[in-house]
Amino acid sequence: MTTALPHDQLDGHVVVFRSPSRTACEERALLLVSRDIGCMVSLVPEGYAVKVAPDAAARALHEIFRYQQENPPPRPPAPPPRVHHWAWVGSVLYFVLLLLVADLALGDALGRHWQEAGQLETGLVARGQVWRTVTSLLLHRDPEHLLGNAAFGMLLGYLAGQIVGPGLAWASILCAGVLGNLLTSFAMPANHTSIGASTAVFAGLGLLGALEWRRRRSSGASLLQRGLPWMAGLALLSMTGAGGMNTNLTAHLFGFGSGAILGALLAPLLQARAQDARAQWIAGALTLCVVSGSWALALL
């Protein structure tokens, strides 16, 4: 769209606006008529033009200029985010790891009672057995507990992995889950015990909300649009993490909060490295090393 200069004349009239869009010309013509400026829309080789009498050209140009200042063209939509196509790998490895530990714990492999060795005991964590904040995430009390955390965790890990890649996503989820367990051990009595991946699962929920909030903020979304991921996360937390006899609400809250805070702080770094294959491999390898190393310490 262009606004013509007053000397651009057509059939004795001055062209004050040209556009390939007839609608755009008709909008300007309606504006000029509302200001008592006679005009007409004509077909021209470039598309359409708004014409006025020569003595009204200055006023018409001024009105069109004001209109365009007050009604700038809409911002083009943000390009869709780049999706990491290997996000499923992290979710599959998570599921395999949960099943492997469940099988080994069920059979008391290596002659050790895995649940006793790996469960979160706040008194023992306070005395230095911090590896329990990791090992307890892979233990479950029954198949329903295991499958629920596996399904929910795989979904959240997959969604986060699409944004920042599987290695970085699962490394972040593990860090937030461990932090959630540490905070739980400080908040609960010394004889408190707990197991389950739900702390890490809700950490993944908080992480995903933070990543999506950051992405929407950088794309210029409205305050409501930026807040939708948080609303959805809190709704899921209240529906799935706050009920049941064996539900550890404290751990769920600390997990969600840890994931949200870490996600908000690390989102720029994670998104900048999302397409860096080397960073994904290193983060994924470190995650597996932390898990296997924690279990080695627990079983020794």
C-alpha positions as a Python dict, from the first residue, in 0.01 Angstrom:
ca = {
    (1, 'M'): (0, 0, 0),
    (2, 'T'): (128, 345, -91),
    (3, 'T'): (2, 697, -47),
    (4, 'A'): (45, 905, -359),
    (5, 'L'): (191, 1253, -383),
    (6, 'P'): (-50, 1536, -475),
    (7, 'H'): (91, 1570, -828),
    (8, 'D'): (-1, 1206, -910),
    (9, 'Q'): (-310, 1279, -1119),
    (10, 'L'): (-559, 1056, -1298),
    (11, 'D'): (-837, 1192, -1526),
    (12, 'G'): (-808, 1539, -1372),
    (13, 'H'): (-824, 1402, -1017),
    (14, 'V'): (-545, 1352, -766),
    (15, 'V'): (-465, 998, -659),
    (16, 'V'): (-419, 995, -283),
    (17, 'F'): (-398, 620, -228),
    (18, 'R'): (-308, 312, -432),
    (19, 'S'): (-331, -54, -338),
    (20, 'P'): (-370, -394, -505),
    (21, 'S'): (-659, -449, -259),
    (22, 'R'): (-999, -301, -346),
    (23, 'T'): (-1103, -341, 19),
    (24, 'A'): (-813, -122, 138),
    (25, 'C'): (-912, 150, -109),
    (26, 'E'): (-1277, 133, -11),
    (27, 'E'): (-1181, 170, 358),
    (28, 'R'): (-992, 492, 276),
    (29, 'A'): (-1273, 616, 58),
    (30, 'L'): (-1524, 558, 339),
    (31, 'L'): (-1294, 750, 574),
    (32, 'L'): (-1275, 1046, 334),
    (33, 'V'): (-1652, 1051, 284),
    (34, 'S'): (-1698, 1061, 661),
    (35, 'R'): (-1475, 1371, 659),
    (36, 'D'): (-1686, 1540, 386),
    (37, 'I'): (-1420, 1483, 123),
    (38, 'G'): (-1558, 1366, -211),
    (39, 'C'): (-1370, 1077, -366),
    (40, 'M'): (-1398, 772, -590),
    (41, 'V'): (-1228, 433, -626),
    (42, 'S'): (-1099, 350, -974),
    (43, 'L'): (-936, 51, -1135),
    (44, 'V'): (-573, 122, -1236),
    (45, 'P'): (-296, -99, -1379),
    (46, 'E'): (-141, -148, -1032),
    (47, 'G'): (-475, -245, -877),
    (48, 'Y'): (-705, 26, -738),
    (49, 'A'): (-674, 395, -655),
    (50, 'V'): (-863, 652, -448),
    (51, 'K'): (-906, 983, -633),
    (52, 'V'): (-1015, 1325, -506),
    (53, 'A'): (-1049, 1672, -654),
    (54, 'P'): (-721, 1869, -665),
    (55, 'D'): (-835, 2123, -407),
    (56, 'A'): (-912, 1840, -156),
    (57, 'A'): (-587, 1648, -207),
    (58, 'A'): (-399, 1798, 88),
    (59, 'R'): (-682, 1728, 333),
    (60, 'A'): (-733, 1378, 196),
    (61, 'L'): (-366, 1289, 227),
    (62, 'H'): (-361, 1422, 583),
    (63, 'E'): (-666, 1215, 683),
    (64, 'I'): (-527, 899, 524),
    (65, 'F'): (-192, 954, 696),
    (66, 'R'): (-363, 991, 1036),
    (67, 'Y'): (-572, 681, 972),
    (68, 'Q'): (-268, 471, 892),
    (69, 'Q'): (-82, 601, 1197),
    (70, 'E'): (-374, 504, 1421),
    (71, 'N'): (-436, 171, 1245),
    (72, 'P'): (-100, 12, 1166),
    (73, 'P'): (-107, -313, 969),
    (74, 'P'): (-140, -620, 1192),
    (75, 'R'): (181, -782, 1306),
    (76, 'P'): (255, -1092, 1097),
    (77, 'P'): (206, -1413, 1294),
    (78, 'A'): (513, -1555, 1463),
    (79, 'P'): (671, -1844, 1275),
    (80, 'P'): (587, -2184, 1424),
    (81, 'P'): (846, -2305, 1675),
    (82, 'R'): (1104, -2551, 1552),
    (83, 'V'): (1010, -2897, 1674),
    (84, 'H'): (1279, -3142, 1777),
    (85, 'H'): (1194, -3459, 1587),
    (86, 'W'): (1393, -3689, 1819),
    (87, 'A'): (1192, -3595, 2128),
    (88, 'W'): (1044, -3946, 2147),
    (89, 'V'): (1385, -4100, 2222),
    (90, 'G'): (1401, -3955, 2573),
    (91, 'S'): (1049, -4073, 2654),
    (92, 'V'): (1126, -4428, 2538),
    (93, 'L'): (1445, -4441, 2746),
    (94, 'Y'): (1254, -4310, 3048),
    (95, 'F'): (995, -4587, 3012),
    (96, 'V'): (1262, -4856, 2967),
    (97, 'L'): (1451, -4730, 3272),
    (98, 'L'): (1140, -4739, 3490),
    (99, 'L'): (1062, -5096, 3380),
    (100, 'L'): (1422, -5208, 3429),
    (101, 'V'): (1444, -5075, 3784),
    (102, 'A'): (1100, -5217, 3866),
    (103, 'D'): (1209, -5562, 3746),
    (104, 'L'): (1540, -5550, 3935),
    (105, 'A'): (1371, -5425, 4251),
    (106, 'L'): (1101, -5692, 4231),
    (107, 'G'): (1361, -5968, 4219),
    (108, 'D'): (1594, -5811, 4480),
    (109, 'A'): (1876, -5822, 4224),
    (110, 'L'): (2234, -5842, 4351),
    (111, 'G'): (2096, -5967, 4681),
    (112, 'R'): (1984, -5623, 4789),
    (113, 'H'): (1643, -5485, 4885),
    (114, 'W'): (1622, -5211, 4622),
    (115, 'Q'): (1328, -5026, 4772),
    (116, 'E'): (1492, -5002, 5113),
    (117, 'A'): (1823, -4898, 4957),
    (118, 'G'): (1674, -4638, 4722),
    (119, 'Q'): (1364, -4488, 4883),
    (120, 'L'): (1365, -4127, 4998),
    (121, 'E'): (1417, -4118, 5375),
    (122, 'T'): (1441, -3760, 5492),
    (123, 'G'): (1655, -3842, 5793),
    (124, 'L'): (1910, -4032, 5583),
    (125, 'V'): (1917, -3759, 5317),
    (126, 'A'): (1992, -3505, 5589),
    (127, 'R'): (2284, -3725, 5698),
    (128, 'G'): (2437, -3717, 5351),
    (129, 'Q'): (2267, -3991, 5148),
    (130, 'V'): (2162, -3744, 4881),
    (131, 'W'): (2160, -4012, 4611),
    (132, 'R'): (1822, -4116, 4748),
    (133, 'T'): (1674, -3804, 4591),
    (134, 'V'): (1756, -3969, 4256),
    (135, 'T'): (1697, -4338, 4322),
    (136, 'S'): (1357, -4285, 4482),
    (137, 'L'): (1232, -4136, 4154),
    (138, 'L'): (1259, -4477, 3985),
    (139, 'L'): (1083, -4686, 4252),
    (140, 'H'): (708, -4754, 4266),
    (141, 'R'): (479, -4931, 4508),
    (142, 'D'): (268, -5121, 4250),
    (143, 'P'): (208, -5156, 3873),
    (144, 'E'): (-66, -4890, 3869),
    (145, 'H'): (166, -4640, 4034),
    (146, 'L'): (441, -4726, 3785),
    (147, 'L'): (224, -4711, 3473),
    (148, 'G'): (58, -4385, 3575),
    (149, 'N'): (391, -4209, 3625),
    (150, 'A'): (531, -4371, 3312),
    (151, 'A'): (246, -4253, 3087),
    (152, 'F'): (223, -3901, 3227),
    (153, 'G'): (601, -3860, 3240),
    (154, 'M'): (651, -3983, 2884),
    (155, 'L'): (396, -3733, 2753),
    (156, 'L'): (541, -3435, 2940),
    (157, 'G'): (898, -3533, 2855),
    (158, 'Y'): (804, -3569, 2489),
    (159, 'L'): (642, -3223, 2480),
    (160, 'A'): (938, -3061, 2656),
    (161, 'G'): (1175, -3253, 2429),
    (162, 'Q'): (1003, -3110, 2121),
    (163, 'I'): (1090, -2761, 2246),
    (164, 'V'): (1447, -2805, 2377),
    (165, 'G'): (1548, -3154, 2264),
    (166, 'P'): (1536, -3485, 2455),
    (167, 'G'): (1875, -3466, 2624),
    (168, 'L'): (1830, -3118, 2766),
    (169, 'A'): (1465, -3179, 2853),
    (170, 'W'): (1527, -3493, 3058),
    (171, 'A'): (1838, -3350, 3221),
    (172, 'S'): (1629, -3052, 3332),
    (173, 'I'): (1345, -3277, 3452),
    (174, 'L'): (1589, -3486, 3657),
    (175, 'C'): (1749, -3175, 3812),
    (176, 'A'): (1410, -3031, 3902),
    (177, 'G'): (1289, -3365, 4039),
    (178, 'V'): (1597, -3400, 4257),
    (179, 'L'): (1557, -3043, 4379),
    (180, 'G'): (1191, -3116, 4460),
    (181, 'N'): (1294, -3423, 4661),
    (182, 'L'): (1560, -3224, 4847),
    (183, 'L'): (1307, -2958, 4942),
    (184, 'T'): (1064, -3230, 5049),
    (185, 'S'): (1327, -3388, 5272),
    (186, 'F'): (1384, -3053, 5444),
    (187, 'A'): (1012, -2989, 5491),
    (188, 'M'): (903, -3332, 5615),
    (189, 'P'): (977, -3512, 5946),
    (190, 'A'): (1294, -3721, 5975),
    (191, 'N'): (1101, -4050, 5954),
    (192, 'H'): (920, -3958, 5630),
    (193, 'T'): (970, -4198, 5336),
    (194, 'S'): (849, -4175, 4979),
    (195, 'I'): (904, -4330, 4636),
    (196, 'G'): (783, -4262, 4285),
    (197, 'A'): (861, -4059, 3975),
    (198, 'S'): (571, -3823, 4038),
    (199, 'T'): (800, -3554, 4182),
    (200, 'A'): (994, -3554, 3854),
    (201, 'V'): (671, -3582, 3653),
    (202, 'F'): (530, -3267, 3811),
    (203, 'A'): (871, -3106, 3771),
    (204, 'G'): (832, -3177, 3400),
    (205, 'L'): (489, -3014, 3410),
    (206, 'G'): (635, -2700, 3567),
    (207, 'L'): (926, -2702, 3321),
    (208, 'L'): (694, -2734, 3023),
    (209, 'G'): (480, -2444, 3147),
    (210, 'A'): (788, -2223, 3187),
    (211, 'L'): (925, -2310, 2842),
    (212, 'E'): (592, -2244, 2672),
    (213, 'W'): (544, -1920, 2867),
    (214, 'R'): (889, -1802, 2757),
    (215, 'R'): (824, -1896, 2394),
    (216, 'R'): (492, -1713, 2386),
    (217, 'R'): (646, -1408, 2553),
    (218, 'S'): (918, -1384, 2287),
    (219, 'S'): (656, -1415, 2011),
    (220, 'G'): (464, -1112, 2143),
    (221, 'A'): (162, -1303, 2273),
    (222, 'S'): (-83, -1129, 2504),
    (223, 'L'): (-66, -1161, 2882),
    (224, 'L'): (-358, -1404, 2879),
    (225, 'Q'): (-198, -1619, 2609),
    (226, 'R'): (129, -1627, 2804),
    (227, 'G'): (-54, -1727, 3119),
    (228, 'L'): (-246, -2017, 2963),
    (229, 'P'): (39, -2272, 3007),
    (230, 'W'): (59, -2187, 3378),
    (231, 'M'): (-319, -2217, 3417),
    (232, 'A'): (-316, -2554, 3242),
    (233, 'G'): (-26, -2673, 3457),
    (234, 'L'): (-191, -2571, 3781),
    (235, 'A'): (-518, -2730, 3671),
    (236, 'L'): (-342, -3060, 3599),
    (237, 'L'): (-158, -3037, 3930),
    (238, 'S'): (-483, -2990, 4120),
    (239, 'M'): (-661, -3270, 3931),
    (240, 'T'): (-389, -3536, 3933),
    (241, 'G'): (-149, -3442, 4209),
    (242, 'A'): (-366, -3343, 4504),
    (243, 'G'): (-586, -3645, 4570),
    (244, 'G'): (-563, -4006, 4685),
    (245, 'M'): (-458, -4177, 5005),
    (246, 'N'): (-96, -4226, 4899),
    (247, 'T'): (-52, -3890, 4730),
    (248, 'N'): (243, -3685, 4851),
    (249, 'L'): (112, -3336, 4785),
    (250, 'T'): (424, -3172, 4934),
    (251, 'A'): (653, -3353, 4692),
    (252, 'H'): (424, -3273, 4398),
    (253, 'L'): (418, -2903, 4484),
    (254, 'F'): (793, -2887, 4533),
    (255, 'G'): (846, -3077, 4207),
    (256, 'F'): (616, -2847, 4011),
    (257, 'G'): (773, -2535, 4166),
    (258, 'S'): (1127, -2658, 4102),
    (259, 'G'): (1049, -2732, 3738),
    (260, 'A'): (881, -2395, 3689),
    (261, 'I'): (1167, -2198, 3846),
    (262, 'L'): (1445, -2388, 3668),
    (263, 'G'): (1254, -2365, 3343),
    (264, 'A'): (1206, -1989, 3374),
    (265, 'L'): (1574, -1937, 3460),
    (266, 'L'): (1722, -2173, 3202),
    (267, 'A'): (1473, -2130, 2915),
    (268, 'P'): (1697, -1895, 2708),
    (269, 'L'): (1995, -2132, 2739),
    (270, 'L'): (1789, -2444, 2672),
    (271, 'Q'): (1618, -2297, 2367),
    (272, 'A'): (1948, -2166, 2230),
    (273, 'R'): (2099, -2517, 2249),
    (274, 'A'): (1789, -2706, 2136),
    (275, 'Q'): (1928, -2784, 1789),
    (276, 'D'): (2282, -2854, 1913),
    (277, 'A'): (2322, -3232, 1877),
    (278, 'R'): (2640, -3234, 2086),
    (279, 'A'): (2465, -3060, 2377),
    (280, 'Q'): (2180, -3313, 2355),
    (281, 'W'): (2417, -3610, 2369),
    (282, 'I'): (2617, -3465, 2659),
    (283, 'A'): (2305, -3378, 2860),
    (284, 'G'): (2151, -3720, 2796),
    (285, 'A'): (2472, -3903, 2888),
    (286, 'L'): (2510, -3702, 3209),
    (287, 'T'): (2149, -3780, 3303),
    (288, 'L'): (2209, -4155, 3265),
    (289, 'C'): (2540, -4127, 3456),
    (290, 'V'): (2370, -3951, 3747),
    (291, 'V'): (2098, -4215, 3765),
    (292, 'S'): (2333, -4514, 3737),
    (293, 'G'): (2587, -4357, 3973),
    (294, 'S'): (2320, -4291, 4234),
    (295, 'W'): (2204, -4650, 4221),
    (296, 'A'): (2563, -4771, 4249),
    (297, 'L'): (2603, -4567, 4568),
    (298, 'A'): (2268, -4692, 4702),
    (299, 'L'): (2353, -5059, 4648),
    (300, 'L'): (2713, -5053, 4772),
}
